[in-house]
Amino acid sequence: MNTIYIIGDSTVEDNQPPFRGWGWALPQFVRDGVSVKNYALSGRSSRSFRAEGLFEPVEREIGPGDLLLIQFGHNDEKDDERHTDPDTTFPQELWRYCEFALSRGAQPVLMTPVCRRFFGGDGSLFYTHGEYPRAIRKLAAERHIPLADLKEDSRALYKSLGEAKTAELFVRLAPGEHPDFPDGHDDKTHFNAYGAKVIAGLVARELQSLPESAGFMKRESA
């Protein structure tokens, strides 16, 4: 049985309701006989994920014919110990994950970070990830690693839906609805279960379009 391994941050991880990352919903789109192991964890960057030993289970388990999906960027931007530079340390960290997967006969896929929900007053959608998506695209091109441009896919989706419909994909809580958010919550980064499934559908279509990963996905996800 081939396995899809996923590493990343809170937009990817399984999470606890009402929060869900797209990795939680991806098993709905894979072929019978394909296993999905989602090791993504909230708050991690490409640097801190490895530094905290979170990649070690993948190192132990991944093997020939498996797939490694890599989505970082949200927390690499942070001005703390998680920070990486988009021109130097960020692509270096990403390449280390790719290089290890390749050394085990597995196939890495680089993914740009999913878009945040920040609309302007005129209905435009702000860019919030700086140079990190560009760095991922550049590394993929230079190292001939398959790329799933989730940043552009999610951006196009949000613009097509508009601000109000896009908000339905994200965690939004009324005051008193959840004990952890007594004053309510209007999240612009993290998905609810419905949103996670919609974004996982974008991921599935990207993977279906790549020769290296198409065989892992159900045909109807194309």
VMD Tcl script that draws the C-alpha trace (Angstrom):
set ca {
  {0.00 0.00 0.00}
  {1.38 3.41 -0.98}
  {1.14 6.28 1.49}
  {0.72 10.04 1.20}
  {2.67 11.80 3.94}
  {1.80 15.42 4.72}
  {3.88 17.99 6.59}
  {2.88 21.58 7.23}
  {1.08 23.92 9.61}
  {-2.40 24.57 11.04}
  {-4.01 25.11 7.63}
  {-3.04 21.51 6.86}
  {-3.27 19.60 10.16}
  {-6.21 17.51 11.35}
  {-6.93 19.98 14.19}
  {-9.80 19.83 16.66}
  {-13.30 21.05 15.76}
  {-14.32 23.65 14.86}
  {-10.91 23.96 13.16}
  {-9.92 21.64 10.33}
  {-6.99 21.68 7.91}
  {-7.19 20.38 4.36}
  {-5.04 17.36 5.24}
  {-7.90 16.13 7.43}
  {-10.23 16.03 4.40}
  {-7.76 14.72 1.80}
  {-8.48 11.00 2.48}
  {-11.90 11.54 0.90}
  {-10.18 12.12 -2.45}
  {-7.61 9.30 -2.60}
  {-7.94 5.93 -4.29}
  {-8.77 2.78 -2.38}
  {-5.60 1.27 -1.00}
  {-3.86 4.65 -0.50}
  {-3.13 5.66 3.10}
  {-2.83 9.28 4.24}
  {-0.62 10.16 7.22}
  {-0.92 13.80 8.19}
  {1.91 14.99 10.44}
  {1.23 18.72 9.98}
  {1.03 20.71 13.22}
  {-0.19 24.16 14.14}
  {2.30 26.99 14.39}
  {5.21 25.25 12.70}
  {7.51 26.62 10.05}
  {9.78 24.72 7.71}
  {12.55 25.22 10.27}
  {10.71 24.51 13.55}
  {8.96 21.43 12.18}
  {12.31 19.69 11.78}
  {13.93 21.28 14.87}
  {11.16 19.88 17.09}
  {11.62 16.38 15.71}
  {8.25 16.36 13.96}
  {9.75 15.02 10.73}
  {11.22 11.99 12.46}
  {8.15 9.74 12.00}
  {8.27 10.43 8.27}
  {11.98 9.66 8.22}
  {11.27 6.29 9.83}
  {8.31 5.34 7.68}
  {8.51 6.78 4.18}
  {9.62 4.47 1.41}
  {9.67 3.79 -2.32}
  {6.53 4.83 -4.16}
  {5.22 7.06 -1.36}
  {4.30 10.73 -1.72}
  {5.41 13.62 0.52}
  {3.29 16.80 0.41}
  {5.10 19.85 1.81}
  {3.25 23.09 2.63}
  {5.00 25.75 4.71}
  {5.14 29.54 4.64}
  {2.51 30.81 7.06}
  {4.85 30.67 10.05}
  {8.16 31.11 8.24}
  {7.09 34.75 8.02}
  {7.01 35.15 11.81}
  {9.65 37.30 13.46}
  {10.82 34.72 16.00}
  {12.80 31.47 16.13}
  {10.54 30.01 13.42}
  {11.58 32.59 10.85}
  {13.29 31.67 7.59}
  {14.45 33.92 4.79}
  {12.64 33.37 1.46}
  {15.86 33.78 -0.50}
  {18.10 31.54 1.59}
  {17.05 29.46 4.59}
  {13.45 28.83 3.48}
  {14.32 27.07 0.21}
  {17.21 25.33 1.97}
  {14.83 23.85 4.55}
  {12.31 22.81 1.90}
  {15.01 21.16 -0.18}
  {16.16 19.10 2.81}
  {12.68 17.55 3.01}
  {12.62 16.94 -0.73}
  {16.12 15.49 -0.80}
  {15.32 13.04 1.99}
  {12.14 11.86 0.29}
  {14.01 11.33 -2.98}
  {16.76 9.41 -1.17}
  {14.10 6.96 0.03}
  {12.56 6.52 -3.40}
  {9.54 8.67 -2.51}
  {8.17 11.61 -4.48}
  {8.05 15.07 -2.86}
  {5.52 17.66 -4.00}
  {6.06 21.31 -3.05}
  {2.95 23.35 -2.27}
  {2.52 27.10 -1.98}
  {0.65 28.13 1.21}
  {-3.12 28.37 0.99}
  {-4.41 31.93 0.78}
  {-5.70 33.87 3.79}
  {-9.08 35.63 3.73}
  {-8.25 39.33 3.65}
  {-10.46 41.32 1.30}
  {-10.20 45.01 0.53}
  {-13.18 47.34 0.53}
  {-13.38 47.13 -3.25}
  {-13.61 43.32 -3.20}
  {-9.93 42.81 -3.98}
  {-7.98 40.10 -2.15}
  {-4.74 41.05 -0.45}
  {-1.50 39.11 -0.84}
  {-0.29 38.12 2.63}
  {2.59 35.68 2.13}
  {5.24 38.01 0.78}
  {8.02 36.32 -1.18}
  {7.49 32.81 0.19}
  {5.26 31.51 -2.65}
  {7.77 32.84 -5.18}
  {10.56 31.04 -3.35}
  {8.65 27.75 -3.49}
  {7.94 28.10 -7.21}
  {11.59 28.93 -7.87}
  {12.86 25.92 -5.92}
  {10.41 23.60 -7.68}
  {11.57 24.85 -11.08}
  {15.27 24.68 -10.27}
  {15.18 21.25 -8.65}
  {12.51 19.77 -10.94}
  {10.15 19.02 -8.05}
  {6.41 18.85 -8.83}
  {4.54 21.96 -7.70}
  {0.94 22.34 -6.51}
  {0.24 26.07 -6.53}
  {-2.36 26.10 -3.77}
  {-1.82 29.82 -3.22}
  {-3.07 30.68 -6.70}
  {-5.80 28.01 -6.66}
  {-7.26 29.24 -3.37}
  {-6.93 32.87 -4.40}
  {-8.86 32.22 -7.61}
  {-11.51 30.34 -5.63}
  {-11.99 33.15 -3.10}
  {-12.25 35.78 -5.82}
  {-14.83 33.71 -7.67}
  {-16.88 33.20 -4.51}
  {-16.65 36.75 -3.24}
  {-16.08 37.89 0.33}
  {-19.34 36.63 1.90}
  {-19.23 33.13 0.39}
  {-15.51 32.77 1.07}
  {-16.18 33.47 4.76}
  {-18.30 30.31 4.89}
  {-15.11 28.24 4.47}
  {-13.54 29.61 7.65}
  {-14.16 29.27 11.37}
  {-16.66 31.93 12.43}
  {-18.23 31.76 15.88}
  {-20.93 33.86 17.47}
  {-20.43 35.12 21.03}
  {-21.11 32.28 23.46}
  {-21.05 29.60 20.77}
  {-17.73 28.09 21.85}
  {-16.20 28.07 25.35}
  {-12.74 28.95 24.03}
  {-14.09 32.05 22.28}
  {-16.69 33.62 24.59}
  {-16.70 36.86 22.58}
  {-16.97 35.07 19.24}
  {-14.35 34.54 16.56}
  {-13.92 35.54 12.91}
  {-10.94 33.60 11.58}
  {-9.27 34.64 8.33}
  {-6.71 31.81 8.18}
  {-8.22 28.57 9.53}
  {-10.93 26.46 7.93}
  {-14.01 24.76 9.26}
  {-14.85 21.22 8.13}
  {-16.65 22.45 5.02}
  {-13.78 24.73 4.04}
  {-11.21 22.00 4.66}
  {-13.04 19.72 2.24}
  {-13.27 22.45 -0.40}
  {-9.54 23.19 -0.15}
  {-8.72 19.47 -0.14}
  {-10.61 19.31 -3.42}
  {-8.25 21.92 -4.84}
  {-5.28 19.89 -3.61}
  {-6.73 16.72 -5.14}
  {-7.17 18.38 -8.52}
  {-3.59 19.65 -8.43}
  {-2.30 16.18 -7.56}
  {-4.46 14.61 -10.26}
  {-2.86 16.96 -12.81}
  {0.70 15.94 -11.89}
  {2.02 12.72 -13.49}
  {4.00 11.93 -10.34}
  {0.93 11.94 -8.07}
  {-2.11 11.32 -10.30}
  {-2.16 7.62 -9.48}
  {-2.87 8.33 -5.82}
  {-6.12 10.17 -6.47}
  {-9.66 9.18 -7.37}
  {-10.50 9.94 -10.99}
  {-13.53 12.01 -10.05}
  {-11.30 14.47 -8.16}
  {-9.93 15.73 -11.50}
}
mol new
graphics top color blue
foreach p $ca { graphics top sphere $p radius 0.5 }
foreach p [lrange $ca 0 end-1] q [lrange $ca 1 end] { graphics top cylinder $p $q radius 0.2 }
display resetview
